[in-house]
């Protein structure tokens, strides 16, 4: 059997449940690190979205605009100028 008595174990568990200044410092460091990781992860998502938008804009700008037939250009010009031109 074990050398520990029930009273010894109760005292051990009471001491383990009681928080100390070292425990509070460790918790603060853990929570600070966790918040830093969350901020870094959120910033990574924003930068990925911006990069995706830049790729889409680049593809759209790289693709040449379709040429309009001459009749469409004439119709747009005459609609803008009216009958007086």
VOMAR-901673 format. One line per field, with one value per residue (C-alpha): x, y, z. Coordinates in steps of 0.2 Angstrom, whole numbers. Example, Ala and Ser with C-alpha at 12.3 -4.5 7.8 and 13.67 -1.06 7.14 Angstrom:
residues 2
xx	[62 / 68]
yy	[-22 / -5]
zz	[39 / 36]
END
This chain:
residues 85
xx	[0 / 4 / 13 / 1 / -14 / -30 / -26 / -9 / -19 / -32 / -18 / -9 / -25 / -29 / -12 / -14 / -30 / -24 / -17 / 0 / 8 / 18 / 2 / -6 / 10 / 10 / -8 / -5 / 9 / -1 / -16 / -5 / 3 / -14 / -20 / -5 / -7 / -26 / -21 / -8 / -20 / -33 / -20 / -15 / -33 / -35 / -18 / -24 / -40 / -31 / -19 / -34 / -42 / -26 / -24 / -42 / -40 / -23 / -32 / -46 / -34 / -23 / -37 / -40 / -57 / -68 / -68 / -85 / -92 / -92 / -111 / -111 / -98 / -108 / -124 / -115 / -108 / -125 / -134 / -122 / -122 / -140 / -146 / -136 / -119]
yy	[0 / 18 / 28 / 43 / 45 / 52 / 68 / 70 / 69 / 81 / 93 / 90 / 94 / 109 / 116 / 112 / 121 / 137 / 149 / 158 / 173 / 162 / 154 / 171 / 176 / 160 / 162 / 180 / 175 / 161 / 172 / 186 / 173 / 166 / 184 / 187 / 171 / 176 / 193 / 186 / 173 / 187 / 197 / 183 / 181 / 199 / 199 / 183 / 191 / 206 / 196 / 186 / 203 / 209 / 193 / 195 / 213 / 209 / 195 / 207 / 221 / 209 / 203 / 214 / 222 / 215 / 226 / 233 / 233 / 249 / 250 / 249 / 263 / 274 / 271 / 276 / 292 / 297 / 293 / 305 / 319 / 318 / 323 / 340 / 333]
zz	[0 / 0 / 13 / 11 / 23 / 19 / 29 / 19 / 2 / 8 / 13 / -4 / -14 / -4 / -7 / -26 / -27 / -19 / -31 / -29 / -36 / -48 / -54 / -58 / -67 / -77 / -82 / -87 / -98 / -106 / -109 / -117 / -128 / -133 / -137 / -148 / -158 / -161 / -167 / -178 / -185 / -188 / -197 / -208 / -213 / -218 / -228 / -237 / -242 / -248 / -258 / -266 / -271 / -279 / -289 / -295 / -299 / -308 / -319 / -323 / -328 / -338 / -349 / -363 / -365 / -379 / -394 / -399 / -416 / -425 / -425 / -406 / -405 / -417 / -407 / -391 / -399 / -406 / -390 / -381 / -393 / -399 / -416 / -417 / -421]
END
